[in-house]
Amino acid sequence: MTNDTRRPGGARATGTAEPNDASRYPALADSRDPITIGFSMSLSGPLGLNGRSALLAQKIWAEDTNRNGGLLGREVQLVYYDDHTDASLVPGIYTRLMDLDSVDLVLGGYGTNTIAPAMPIVVDRQRYFVGLMGLGVNTDLKYPNYFVMIPTGPRPNSALTEGFFELASKQSPRPRTVAFVSADAQFARNPILGAAENAEKYGLSVVHESLYPLATVDFAPIIAAAAEKDPDLLLLCSYLDDSIGLVRAISQSGWKPKMVGGAMIGPQTTAVKTALGPLINGLVNYDYWLPVPSMMFPGVAELMNEYQSRAPAENADLVGSYMAPQAYAQMQVVEQAVAATRGLEDATLADYTRGASFNTVVGTVKFGVGGEWDQPRVVQVQFQDVADTGAEQFKSTHTQVVVAPSEYVSGEFIYPYPTDTARASG
């Protein structure tokens, strides 16, 4: 089984085991019990769309792996439970996975809010643990068997917004002030700390900071309070539904900051893009992968074709460029560590992962301090020329232009974006 191509078919149903049936996968050489991989995943609740996208990519990986002989010649099966985007359910899920299901390997679910509450159980059991898109989860714990599939690098708090502030600092006239508007939730704390560091680094004064509850529906007063300070830049740290509410409120307010975005979890998701349509034009925000020429790593085109063909039936994000490559690569890391060590022993897998380089659909990945990537690979994207609310336009990059860092740039950064299209009334 090679690691530089995607391999195409069955994941295990939620929380239940299918009988091992090597006839489904003729390449399997070993009829022993399957290798089970367990995890919690947010399949419903505020992050359900992203969780379903991650799970679809993980299913594709399991099918690919089994069609190519499995792991150590054994079929691989996924055991997963819906945490409903509720962190309080996560400890019980991981206890069940390890004590009742007795899974061979455990993985981190999607995002900080799922990975962080799993860590005490994982640390207590000394398990090998590869998470998905957790931000700064291990900064204080320093658990040596933790690794995370997120391209934020050794300074995860500041990585999301570094490019946003660097771009701003190169404009003429140079912006001088910034406002922070953030959801009052665990996922937002580290990015806002990093944004404050970046603002200081690039010589911008923070003239306004505000938090809003995740249950907020009316964002007009929140935007009005920020607009009173008339900052040059507006940095937002939001989830999915609130990203829509914030952008609509900015449009309706008539306020025109020179740059908006930065740390939003939302504009990467097709449902958010199509809900906003042309209102999203001009927004500048982080992302992890887009199909620009410099990021077409081996196997990723095949993965995305397979993913997009199956996404409607799985009720997953229709495009999937944010979640699918990282989730598939998460599984490739585990696969390659198991194959290289010829076993499932947690300490041995962790030792190998700390020193190895992994060939994945998001490029070569090597882990550094705290299990973070040793080098960041966060891109800044500006939405341009979004014409309507159709999803198809977001499968290419003409509406999503990578504007930083330089090695991945796919088009021109426009500053400030033309206000007639960027702030059309919503």
MIDO-391538 format. One line per 8 residues: number of its first residue (from 1); their letters; for each residue x, y, z of N, C-alpha, C. Coordinates in steps of 0.001 Angstrom, whole numbers, plus 500000, padded with zeros to 6 digits. Each point is the difference from the previous one (the first is absolute). Example, Ala and Ser with C-alpha at 12.3 -4.5 7.8 and 13.67 -1.06 7.14 Angstrom:
% MIDO-391538
1	as	513190/494310/507800/499110/501190/500000/500900/501200/500000 | 499650/501050/499280/500820/501190/500060/499230/501090/500730
//
This chain:
% MIDO-391538
1	mtndtrrp	500842/498804/500000/499158/501196/500000/500873/501241/500000 | 499826/500838/499025/500810/501199/499913/499317/501142/500718 | 500774/501005/500369/499476/501109/500770/499843/501271/499184 | 500374/499974/498732/499900/501218/499215/498829/499965/499033 | 499120/499015/500131/498771/499983/499222/498841/499642/500907 | 498805/500493/499660/498812/499671/500756/499482/498653/499539 | 499544/499219/500951/499495/498695/499634/498522/499953/500260 | 499167/499568/498899/498579/500015/500253/499594/498911/500897
9	ggaratgt	497050/498971/501305/499141/499530/500679/499739/499847/501336 | 499755/499093/502390/498936/499969/500888/500413/500292/501386 | 499375/500964/500518/500226/500309/501396/498930/499377/500868 | 500327/499807/501206/499104/499372/500940/498882/500953/500400 | 498822/499475/500245/498875/500833/500406/500249/500566/501388 | 499329/501102/500319/500253/500694/501248/499831/499088/501205 | 501094/499773/500712/499946/499298/501258/499719/498505/499914 | 499963/499451/498815/499722/498573/499876/501058/499350/499136
17	aepndasr	500141/498700/500143/501020/499281/499249/499376/499197/498877 | 500596/500054/498833/499644/499092/498926/500894/498769/500112 | 499498/498817/499664/500876/498829/500017/501099/500141/498966 | 501181/499504/500340/501095/500026/499051/499647/499119/498797 | 500140/500539/498815/499634/499261/498792/501024/500328/498933 | 501061/499190/499952/501077/500285/499060/499547/499902/498559 | 498859/499328/499731/499537/499883/498623/499590/501339/499423 | 499678/500950/500876/499649/501339/499513/501217/500699/499420
25	ypaladsr	501169/499645/500493/501251/500630/499591/500989/498901/499657 | 500017/499540/498770/500858/498858/499630/501472/500210/500314 | 500453/501266/500092/501424/500236/500258/500392/499668/501433 | 499022/499850/500901/500331/499696/501387/500567/498594/500116 | 501136/499909/500666/500693/498719/500098/499740/499299/501322 | 499430/500712/500976/499911/499479/501360/498542/500001/500439 | 499491/498877/500442/498597/499898/500406/499811/500190/501496 | 501047/500430/500726/499842/500257/501423/499042/501160/500235
33	dpitigfs	499678/500278/501261/499099/501092/500325/500510/501311/499399 | 499092/500895/499649/500427/501271/499411/500732/500877/501004 | 500761/500936/499481/500592/501062/500817/498939/501080/500159 | 499655/500313/501239/498947/500980/500255/500613/501346/500408 | 499457/501058/499430/500460/501368/500263/498799/500789/500507 | 500090/500502/501232/498854/500648/500630/500195/501485/500220 | 498892/500741/499916/500065/501443/500197/498609/500573/500214 | 499973/501191/500562/498793/500807/500105/499961/500953/498820
41	mslsgplg	498803/500270/499481/499887/500938/498888/498720/500824/500154 | 500098/501285/499724/498835/500894/500055/499205/499837/498712 | 499023/499115/500028/499179/499729/498817/498695/500780/500015 | 499703/500660/501106/498827/500858/500115/500384/501172/500895 | 499071/500950/500169/500321/501194/500764/500690/501033/499131 | 500548/501073/500600/500557/501120/499228/501104/499627/499028 | 500757/498941/500298/501100/499608/499125/499710/498720/499235 | 498731/499609/499944/499646/498745/499358/500375/499920/498537
49	lngrsall	499856/501100/499273/500326/499970/498578/501479/499697/499785 | 500866/500656/500768/501430/499734/499882/500339/498583/500472 | 499342/499538/501066/500259/498655/500488/499606/498931/498993 | 498868/500196/499339/499585/499035/498978/500954/500003/498817 | 500552/501143/499697/500987/500076/498919/501267/499244/500368 | 500459/500182/501228/501182/499275/500456/499759/498495/499973 | 498834/499586/500477/499704/498563/500056/499944/499391/498603 | 499448/500714/499036/499962/499468/498638/501411/499763/499480
57	aqkiwaed	500902/500936/500230/501390/499813/499559/500636/498814/500719 | 499708/499824/501277/500553/498877/500749/499437/498672/499494 | 498722/499983/499640/499418/498793/499402/500687/499658/498683 | 500243/501018/499189/500674/499759/498725/501381/499410/500244 | 500708/500544/501006/501319/499437/500329/499880/498525/500394 | 499021/499664/500844/499842/498611/500445/499723/499088/498812 | 499154/500447/499091/499690/499211/498814/501230/499819/499119 | 500720/501085/499802/501234/499941/499206/500989/499010/500603
65	tnrnggll	500168/500109/501305/500971/499161/500699/499626/498523/499896 | 498740/499704/500196/499566/498603/499942/500111/499424/498592 | 499738/500796/499008/500132/499525/498626/501454/499745/499619 | 500893/500556/500789/501420/499822/499721/500690/499128/501040 | 499235/499173/500685/500608/499028/500900/499870/500287/501461 | 499343/501103/500368/499799/500313/501406/501265/500475/500689 | 499978/499975/501331/501162/500321/500827/500553/498699/500568 | 501264/499765/499796/500655/498771/500449/499257/498767/499464
73	grevqlvy	499410/500134/498816/499268/498915/499389/498614/499768/500574 | 499555/500857/500905/498692/499857/500644/499076/501132/499576 | 498714/499682/499920/499011/501020/499676/499998/501079/501081 | 499785/501245/499591/499865/501092/500953/498532/500376/500106 | 499540/500229/501212/498625/500434/500244/500001/501225/500898 | 499079/500921/499721/499859/501227/500771/498868/499846/501011 | 500260/500425/501217/498984/500005/501061/499859/501443/500459 | 498838/500589/499802/499857/501428/500304/498629/500270/500606
81	yddhtdas	499959/501043/500831/498764/500417/500655/499824/501503/499817 | 498771/500411/499830/499660/501409/499844/500050/500686/501360 | 500835/501017/500126/500041/500763/501252/499073/501206/499973 | 499289/500202/498895/499002/501066/499870/500589/501398/500226 | 501295/500154/499774/500710/501259/500280/499824/500396/501458 | 499951/499031/500867/499815/500215/501430/501218/499422/500723 | 500871/500886/500464/501257/499557/500614/499767/499121/501222 | 498868/500177/500684/499755/499219/501215/499795/498514/499713
89	lvpgiytr	499672/499651/498753/499788/498607/499638/501295/499277/499631 | 501035/500761/499721/501219/499420/499444/500710/499052/500973 | 500196/500348/501264/500698/499055/500896/499323/498637/500061 | 498675/499975/500049/499290/498730/500048/500185/499185/498729 | 500066/500687/498865/500200/499300/498733/501360/499311/499983 | 501047/500722/500429/501337/499397/499964/500155/498908/501048 | 499328/500146/501121/500012/498913/500984/499358/498757/499407 | 498885/500170/499310/499329/498856/499375/500874/499375/498916
97	lmdldsvd	500610/500834/499181/500831/499471/498918/501112/499106/500519 | 500607/500431/501106/501143/499252/500514/499605/498859/500932 | 498957/500201/500819/499651/499000/501007/498988/498973/499510 | 499050/500413/499166/498966/499077/499524/500285/499507/498587 | 500331/500916/499097/500280/499603/498621/501408/499441/499836 | 500888/500346/500916/501394/499517/499966/500628/500219/498627 | 499865/501237/499487/500547/500285/498681/501523/499908/500033 | 500561/499652/498867/501458/499869/499900/500697/501355/500014
105	lvlggygt	499378/500987/499365/500581/501338/499900/498911/501024/500275 | 500373/501106/500645/499053/501104/500173/500524/501223/499262 | 499060/500746/499432/500316/501246/499298/499304/501160/500688 | 500535/501202/499798/499293/501191/500430/498906/500337/499015 | 498869/500478/500491/498934/500459/499134/500331/501329/499365 | 498968/500699/499554/500203/501265/499292/499946/501180/500958 | 501069/500775/500045/499991/501294/500652/500380/499977/501470 | 500360/501179/500475/500447/500196/501375/498953/499537/501006
113	ntiapamp	498737/500324/499742/498946/499692/500965/499766/498510/500190 | 500454/499175/499045/499901/498555/500138/501303/499394/500503 | 501118/500486/499497/501289/499409/500365/500369/500302/501453 | 499818/501253/500437/500421/500391/501344/499347/499152/501098 | 498686/499769/499966/499415/499180/501077/500355/498525/499928 | 500523/499550/498869/500452/498608/499903/501386/499811/500594 | 500773/501065/500074/501405/499867/500378/500230/499383/501377 | 499266/500375/501039/500283/499368/501309/499882/498483/499971
121	ivvdrqry	499008/499468/499282/499837/498547/499920/501136/499383/499207 | 500350/500644/498897/501067/499496/499137/501339/500033/500736 | 500266/501083/500696/501258/500122/500741/500064/498945/501099 | 498890/499807/500700/499975/499012/501081/500304/498593/499490 | 499528/499695/498764/500222/498663/499424/501277/499934/499164 | 500670/501157/499839/501249/500055/499230/499804/499494/498570 | 498929/500472/499359/499697/499555/498652/500631/500921/498955 | 500312/499415/498891/500426/500731/498791/498772/500733/499477
129	fvglmglg	500152/501313/499676/498812/500811/499749/500299/501038/498929 | 499405/499822/498836/500143/500956/498897/498669/500714/499837 | 499973/501304/500276/498777/500788/499933/499814/500681/498657 | 498851/500645/499852/499642/500684/498760/499577/501427/500307 | 500835/500943/499605/499686/501433/500068/499755/500512/501415 | 500711/499471/500967/499994/500594/501327/501049/501107/500035 | 499665/501132/500592/500907/501150/500001/500608/500190/501385 | 501287/499739/500109/500717/500241/501250/499557/499112/501153
137	vntdlkyp	499426/498841/499710/499468/499130/501049/501094/499523/500947 | 501194/499748/499469/501066/499377/500788/501032/501003/500501 | 499722/501275/499857/500984/501024/500376/500399/499899/501459 | 499025/499820/500869/500292/499915/501432/500227/498564/500463 | 499263/499048/499431/500118/498604/500433/501344/499382/499637 | 500466/500311/498787/501270/499450/499505/500022/498469/500032 | 498908/499409/499611/499900/498549/499961/500799/499478/498806 | 500986/499127/500217/500917/499637/498916/499401/499110/498925
145	nyfvmipt	498859/499362/500268/499403/499095/499015/498891/500656/499187 | 499908/501328/500056/498968/500758/499292/500566/500609/498723 | 499211/499920/498941/500343/500615/498715/498699/500541/499410 | 500120/501009/499148/498767/500607/499494/500131/500354/498531 | 498955/499673/499258/499966/500317/498586/499355/501376/499826 | 500849/501014/500083/499596/501386/499769/501266/500760/499621 | 499988/500728/498884/501249/500587/499500/500370/501339/500629 | 499750/500143/501305/500307/501268/500665/501436/500075/500510
153	gprpnsal	500700/498879/500044/501419/500029/500338/500277/500201/501477 | 501231/500359/500332/500429/500040/501400/499413/501151/500813 | 499385/500987/499336/499353/501116/500709/498519/500019/499616 | 499237/499020/500463/498628/499841/499505/499084/501177/500298 | 500184/500660/501130/499091/501097/500334/500070/501141/499004 | 501195/500311/499557/500168/501164/499120/499944/499651/498524 | 500073/498713/499648/500137/499611/498596/498783/500347/499153 | 498795/499920/500577/498804/500248/499204/499960/501415/499445
161	tegffela	500490/500975/500775/499853/501407/499611/501302/500675/499592 | 501102/499277/500047/501291/500588/499612/499922/500597/498605 | 499482/499233/499040/499926/500485/498630/499066/501175/499837 | 498918/500034/500757/499043/501108/499962/500696/501311/500356 | 500742/499996/501099/500676/501219/500444/501198/500334/499116 | 500696/498985/499521/501131/500265/499117/499534/500660/498704 | 498907/499505/499437/499436/500622/498800/499634/501459/500270 | 499330/500241/501116/499575/501357/500335/501187/500942/500128
169	skqsprpr	501091/499487/500579/501168/500854/500254/500688/500465/498723 | 499729/499316/498886/500649/500338/498727/499175/500963/499153 | 498838/500413/500488/499129/500850/499202/500330/501481/500199 | 499584/500794/499038/500237/501444/500062/498695/500740/499706 | 499560/500882/500896/500616/500287/501304/499849/498825/500952 | 500982/499854/500841/500034/498852/500903/498931/500131/501074 | 499201/498965/500204/498992/500062/501068/500658/500080/501372 | 499315/500659/500919/500575/500235/501322/499179/499417/501146
177	tvafvsad	498728/499721/499767/499129/499580/501100/499213/498754/499616 | 499614/499225/501025/499251/498762/499781/499023/499796/501139 | 498856/499412/499684/499026/499583/501011/499889/498484/499985 | 499816/499412/501178/499796/498558/500138/498554/499744/500415 | 499317/499143/499274/498666/499542/500373/500032/498477/499987 | 499652/499393/501124/500222/498559/500134/498853/499330/500731 | 499728/498743/499615/499074/499169/500753/500585/499698/501377 | 499140/499925/500989/500423/499694/501362/499978/498485/500165
185	aqfarnpi	501052/499343/499502/500071/498540/499990/501459/499579/500048 | 500232/498765/500425/501370/499514/500182/500817/500076/498726 | 499376/499658/498854/500762/499964/498752/500554/501369/499634 | 499383/501074/500480/500387/501350/499591/501125/500593/500841 | 500263/499438/501144/500936/500654/500922/501420/500032/499460 | 500491/498865/499527/501371/499976/499501/500197/500861/498760 | 499099/499970/498994/500186/500883/498844/499999/501485/500359 | 499201/500385/500984/499972/501412/500381/501288/500390/500717
193	lgaaenae	500527/499095/500827/501304/500269/500606/501061/500175/498921 | 499962/499123/499000/500957/500111/498902/499809/501258/499180 | 498748/500413/499797/499733/501225/499248/500551/501221/500735 | 499890/500000/501324/500555/501113/500780/501519/500068/499838 | 500651/498830/499998/501451/499972/499782/500354/500532/498616 | 499238/499592/499008/500289/500446/498635/499727/501486/499806 | 498968/500500/500631/499717/501432/499902/501171/500810/500540 | 500523/499571/501145/501158/500691/500583/501225/499864/499098
201	kyglsvvh	500207/498806/499457/501156/499753/499139/499997/500905/498781 | 498817/500230/499432/499919/500788/498771/499569/501450/500240 | 500033/500430/501253/499827/501404/500312/498583/500528/499895 | 498993/499151/500270/498617/500448/499987/499466/500132/501422 | 499216/501021/500230/499381/500215/501298/498622/499330/500033 | 499742/499243/501047/498682/499388/500177/499104/501023/500696 | 499014/500527/499271/499171/501080/500523/498649/499516/500516 | 499694/498716/499776/498709/499476/500464/500092/498491/500096
209	eslyplat	499459/499441/501072/499895/498549/500154/498630/499675/500564 | 499351/498984/499447/498708/499587/500536/499810/498501/499825 | 499226/499412/500910/499613/498603/499951/498485/499913/499878 | 499530/498991/499287/498554/499789/499917/499706/498525/500282 | 498861/499698/500614/499621/498593/500243/499732/499284/498688 | 500290/498703/499964/499757/499225/498785/498524/499973/499623 | 499122/500248/500958/498562/499999/499720/499516/501312/499392 | 500895/500946/499772/499605/501310/499462/499304/499859/498651
217	vdfapiia	498931/500767/499825/499269/500025/498743/500120/501367/499324 | 499929/501059/500786/500068/501362/499466/501420/500534/500165 | 500711/500111/498879/501391/500469/500044/500137/501494/499711 | 498896/500682/499713/500075/501424/499663/500611/500828/501127 | 499588/499818/501261/500619/500799/501067/501486/499704/500175 | 500397/498766/499772/501407/499622/500155/500851/500698/498952 | 499522/500012/498759/500727/500673/498930/499958/501511/500199 | 498877/500525/500447/499899/501448/500230/501004/500468/501042
225	aaaekdpd	500192/499202/501052/500959/500378/501047/501417/500040/499458 | 500337/499046/499144/501336/500014/499391/500142/501162/499041 | 498951/500293/499230/500055/501074/499002/500174/501365/500637 | 499541/500160/501221/500155/501284/500689/501465/500397/500128 | 500874/499009/500115/501438/500275/500112/500652/500196/498625 | 499279/499662/498946/500447/500148/498611/501422/499467/499776 | 500250/498741/500371/501337/499440/499767/500228/499739/498515 | 501250/499976/499598/500332/499668/498611/499670/498538/499695
233	llllcsyl	500261/499108/500957/499804/498571/499802/499002/499465/501016 | 499233/499012/499578/499086/499314/500901/500347/498518/499988 | 500498/499492/501123/500355/498593/500104/498871/499270/500717 | 499494/498959/499343/498889/499222/500528/500467/498588/500337 | 499528/499475/501120/500266/498612/500376/498645/499371/500308 | 499495/499208/499052/498613/499557/500043/499868/498547/499580 | 498835/499432/500286/499638/498666/499541/499230/500125/498682 | 499135/499036/499698/499364/499969/498684/498813/500954/499899
241	ddsiglvr	498955/499780/500797/498810/500839/499889/500295/501452/500353 | 500840/500216/501006/500300/501374/500378/500871/500697/498955 | 500784/499248/499225/500720/500629/498886/499011/500624/499021 | 498928/499286/499710/498973/500532/499099/499366/501241/500601 | 499640/499933/501268/499361/501141/500644/500886/501226/500059 | 501279/499794/500264/500933/501132/500073/500175/500684/498650 | 500212/499217/498946/500216/500591/498670/498748/500732/499537 | 498829/499429/500244/498762/500690/499630/499827/501296/500772
249	aisqsgwk	500359/499985/501277/499878/501212/500810/500946/501096/499515 | 501211/499619/499597/500936/500992/499446/499423/500606/498738 | 499469/499170/499123/499416/500477/498753/498864/500979/500254 | 499118/499641/500916/498836/500828/500271/500359/501288/500725 | 501147/500006/500676/500403/501188/500757/500517/501120/499120 | 500489/499652/498809/500622/501003/499134/501438/500322/500371 | 500507/499398/501067/501388/500216/500412/500927/499251/499057 | 501132/500609/499665/500909/499416/499017/501430/499946/500538
257	pkmvggam	500296/499044/500886/501408/499823/500398/500841/499637/498776 | 501283/500285/500082/500876/499718/498847/500285/498501/499842 | 499997/499264/501091/500136/498536/499967/499116/499406/501074 | 499359/498890/499667/499128/499291/500937/500320/498515/499922 | 500014/499333/501157/500177/498544/500001/501051/499570/500993 | 500907/499143/499547/501153/499617/500807/499899/498637/500639 | 499066/499811/500956/499983/498771/500800/498605/499389/500066 | 499288/500030/498899/498626/499495/499972/499970/498522/499621
265	igpqttav	499338/499174/500841/499695/498621/499626/498609/500049/499378 | 499939/500039/498710/498725/500162/499325/500155/500218/498517 | 500765/501027/499589/500145/500254/498561/500716/498885/499236 | 500582/499035/500698/500574/498849/499316/498909/499001/499593 | 498798/500160/500539/498929/499023/499846/499036/500442/498905 | 499651/499080/499119/499174/500344/498843/498652/500566/500417 | 499388/499459/501051/498703/500491/500432/500060/501467/500408 | 501092/500417/500607/500165/501409/500372/500221/500851/498752
273	ktalgpli	500825/499527/499095/500268/500735/498766/498727/500205/499193 | 499200/498952/499858/498788/500113/499191/498926/500812/500714 | 499993/499989/501325/499043/500830/500734/500299/501483/499804 | 501267/500342/499886/500399/501403/499867/500074/500460/498551 | 500363/499119/499087/500108/500397/498593/500932/501187/499839 | 499619/501020/499218/500885/501139/499742/500395/500790/501246 | 499265/499855/501103/500371/500723/501222/501374/499587/500517 | 500458/498835/499592/501286/499502/500497/501175/500609/499241
281	nglvnydy	499738/500664/498895/501078/500604/499206/500829/500960/500843 | 501304/499897/499849/500928/500864/500719/500484/499431/501314 | 499255/499082/500588/500392/499406/501269/501363/499328/499862 | 500849/500150/500997/501329/499373/500030/500056/499101/501223 | 500244/498718/499795/499926/499065/501117/500969/498843/499779 | 500333/499316/501087/500932/498880/499910/499339/498787/499365 | 500817/499129/499449/499559/498693/499531/501209/499081/500045 | 499778/498691/499780/501080/499025/500095/500350/499349/498674
289	wlpvpsmm	499038/499934/499098/500287/499404/498688/498964/500496/499003 | 500466/500313/498789/499130/500318/498871/500649/499421/498745 | 499223/499721/498967/500567/499363/498799/500756/500957/499092 | 500928/500767/500596/500886/500847/499199/501174/499124/499545 | 500650/500344/498901/501053/499123/499458/501062/499606/501019 | 500409/500922/500860/501088/499708/500933/499579/499079/501141 | 498696/499698/500125/499534/499123/501069/499369/498712/499470 | 500221/499707/498738/499463/498757/499434/500986/498868/500235
297	fpgvaelm	500057/499556/501251/500928/498958/500411/499519/498640/499476 | 500887/499031/499882/499608/498693/499464/498823/499383/500747 | 498996/499590/499244/498846/499327/500556/498839/500884/500386 | 500217/501315/500132/498921/500846/500516/498896/500211/498976 | 500327/500071/498716/498964/500174/498983/499056/498807/499977 | 500560/498788/500090/499172/498803/500012/499111/499955/501240 | 500568/500368/501156/499200/500047/501219/498826/500955/499845 | 500263/501211/499511/498947/500998/499918/498926/499595/498995
305	neyqsrap	500379/499353/498918/498998/499518/499039/499080/498973/500651 | 500605/499051/500739/499211/498977/500685/499121/500634/501075 | 500587/500887/500779/499253/500654/501076/498799/500755/499444 | 500233/500835/498995/498915/500837/499485/498898/499187/499339 | 500345/498841/499463/498976/499144/499402/499086/499386/501058 | 500488/499883/501238/499245/499342/501070/499441/500956/501037 | 500447/501241/500000/499620/500952/501047/498488/500228/500108 | 499253/500151/498892/498551/500240/500158/499297/498880/500753
313	aenadlvg	500320/498757/499688/499337/498866/500655/500373/499899/501477 | 501190/500505/500377/500467/499938/501389/499616/501250/500792 | 499293/500938/499346/499642/501271/500637/501241/500713/500528 | 501071/499923/499219/501265/500646/500347/500182/501260/499162 | 500999/500778/500353/500294/501201/499224/500180/499630/498537 | 499355/500728/499103/499964/499599/498599/501362/500092/499325 | 500851/500905/500449/501324/500170/499393/501067/499285/500822 | 500061/500268/501298/500842/499218/500894/501471/500353/500037
321	symapqay	500401/501103/499407/501430/500300/499920/500620/500316/501358 | 499207/500408/500971/500525/500328/501326/500262/498747/500822 | 499021/499095/500036/500087/498857/500899/500602/498757/499367 | 499577/499675/498776/500324/498685/499442/501502/499726/499889 | 500818/500905/499450/501424/499671/499884/500674/499783/501352 | 499673/500834/500990/500643/499855/501305/499560/498709/500700 | 498709/499653/499880/499512/498783/500648/500593/498756/499358 | 500098/499996/498687/500606/498858/499317/501479/499893/500380
329	aqmqvveq	500682/501134/500050/501420/500005/500367/500203/499539/501439 | 499075/500328/500897/500065/499501/501376/500091/498480/500015 | 499167/499367/499176/499996/498543/499939/501272/499464/499338 | 500531/500734/499024/501244/499571/499351/501161/499986/500980 | 500026/500965/500918/501061/500020/501012/499949/498723/500839 | 498809/499658/500476/499845/498788/500807/500375/498763/499184 | 499510/499956/498780/500296/498867/499108/501497/499801/499819 | 500710/501067/499708/501429/499890/499731/500780/499655/501257
337	avaatrgl	499556/500503/501170/500675/499655/501245/499808/498515/500326 | 498784/499486/499806/499738/498580/500249/500809/499134/499045 | 500006/500383/498722/500726/499206/499004/501497/499985/500292 | 500535/501135/500394/501445/500088/500234/500436/499241/501247 | 499169/500021/501041/500372/499338/501258/499526/498557/500076 | 499148/499607/499042/499467/498640/499920/499245/499610/501267 | 499310/500980/500605/499272/499675/501214/499048/501104/500407 | 499357/499811/501170/498977/500914/500493/500326/500512/501405
345	edatlady	501256/499874/500403/500400/500387/501352/500103/501524/500076 | 499274/500601/500946/499861/501457/500034/501333/500731/500119 | 500847/499591/500923/501265/500701/500205/500896/499896/498774 | 500002/498836/499360/500819/499813/498798/499498/500873/498857 | 498683/500064/499822/499425/500849/498958/500339/501465/500261 | 499924/500432/501246/500310/501393/500330/501466/500309/499750 | 500890/499094/500406/501426/500208/499761/500278/500160/498505 | 499387/499147/499199/500213/500082/498553/499463/501318/499445
353	trgasfnt	498801/500394/500420/499355/501189/499450/500778/501265/500332 | 500639/500039/501158/500777/501182/500373/501159/500258/499054 | 500544/498962/499380/501189/500199/499181/499812/499846/498513 | 498839/499542/499575/499809/499654/498589/499424/501156/499193 | 500137/499894/498690/499292/500859/499059/498946/499155/499308 | 498825/500578/499785/498872/499259/499462/499573/500598/498658 | 499824/499127/499017/499529/500417/498688/498478/499919/499981 | 499338/501141/499860/498543/500053/500105/499414/500822/498863
361	vvgtvkfg	498674/499999/499936/499309/500779/498968/500094/501503/500250 | 500507/500419/501158/500259/501423/500233/501497/500284/499973 | 500758/499113/499371/501438/500190/499881/500754/499261/501089 | 501282/500272/500079/500838/499352/501008/499764/500647/501354 | 499750/499167/501000/499712/500480/501355/501042/499430/500948 | 500560/500881/500814/500914/499593/501067/499562/500732/501259 | 500007/499292/501130/499534/500579/501246/501168/500521/500821 | 499718/501062/500757/501021/500619/500831/499541/500100/501442
369	vggewdqp	500336/501106/500638/499730/500207/501420/498503/499881/500286 | 499676/499217/501027/498618/499867/500431/499102/499237/499062 | 500590/499350/498985/499200/499271/499032/499428/500858/498903 | 500377/501283/499980/499575/500884/498920/500860/499750/498763 | 499562/500463/498835/500843/499933/498812/501267/500804/500249 | 501107/499505/499481/501240/500740/500238/500058/501299/499199 | 499222/500083/498901/499942/501214/499195/498537/500338/499699 | 499615/501283/500074/498613/500365/499701/499722/499950/498508
377	rvvqvqfq	498715/499782/499660/499585/500033/498605/498570/500547/499919 | 499785/501118/500687/498701/500679/499987/499993/500994/498857 | 498921/500024/499221/499886/500961/498917/498917/501018/500331 | 500158/501202/499436/498983/501044/500097/499271/500083/498666 | 498685/500016/500070/499165/499965/498797/499133/501251/499957 | 499948/500628/498845/499060/501102/499797/498919/499556/499017 | 498752/500208/500379/498885/499679/499111/499832/501127/498986 | 499956/499617/498743/499899/500978/498920/499008/499506/498948
385	dvadtgae	499219/500922/499470/499120/499717/498853/499019/498871/500265 | 499552/499853/501226/498912/499066/500279/498726/500596/499408 | 499381/499267/499098/498915/500570/499205/498617/499732/500563 | 499829/498855/500670/498664/499608/500447/500140/499041/501167 | 498956/499249/500287/500026/499092/501145/500207/498540/499593 | 500472/499765/498784/500243/498641/499540/501248/499397/500608 | 499971/498677/500221/501136/499310/500615/501102/499679/499005 | 499648/499811/498731/500969/499521/499020/501192/500934/499862
393	qfksthtq	499770/501312/500126/501078/500978/499826/501105/499845/501046 | 499705/499326/501113/500994/499848/501053/500828/498728/499870 | 499776/499226/498937/500844/498836/499745/501285/500394/499284 | 500037/501163/499422/501220/500510/499371/500531/501146/500850 | 501041/500649/499550/500630/501035/500828/499832/501407/499449 | 499167/500186/498966/499860/501363/499487/499255/500896/500984 | 499187/499411/500887/499312/500793/501018/500739/500006/501333 | 501022/499161/500139/500755/499880/501240/501476/500117/499653
401	vvvapsey	500533/501185/500138/501358/500292/499559/500946/499912/501190 | 500997/499134/499904/501012/499909/501049/500934/501202/499864 | 500042/500820/501050/500761/501256/499943/501213/499997/500926 | 500193/498947/500771/501190/499850/500849/499998/498564/500531 | 501213/499447/500309/501339/500539/499780/500410/499914/498532 | 501144/500590/499690/500392/500195/498610/500120/498699/499213 | 500433/498907/500648/500214/498759/499257/498701/499346/499539 | 498863/500450/500538/498724/499418/499593/499064/501001/499331
409	vsgefiyp	500453/501235/499804/499146/501053/499424/499490/499591/498624 | 498690/500215/499795/499388/499638/498720/499406/501192/499263 | 500049/501197/500608/499444/501175/499332/500289/501263/500788 | 499461/501104/499539/500292/501322/500562/499131/500286/501216 | 500598/500561/501020/499276/500476/501168/499457/501393/499706 | 498720/500190/500239/499348/501287/499723/499693/500675/501333 | 500541/501246/500162/499857/500708/501270/499761/501483/499745 | 498984/500589/500616/498832/499288/500526/499161/499458/498854
417	yptdtara	499224/498972/500264/499216/499387/498929/498913/500964/499554 | 499663/500032/498690/498954/500923/499517/498729/499900/500824 | 499558/501107/500521/498897/499982/500959/498652/499718/499365 | 499860/500211/498696/498698/499782/499399/499614/498528/500003 | 500991/499102/499871/499689/498572/500022/500251/499400/501378 | 501038/500489/500693/500330/499400/501293/498927/500288/501031 | 499314/501100/499893/499041/500380/501018/498608/500198/499400 | 499680/499164/499008/498646/500071/499451/498989/499735/501101
425	sg	498862/500624/499945/499040/499861/501093/499481/498582/500040 | 499818/499488/501200/499532/498630/500194/498672/499971/500670
//
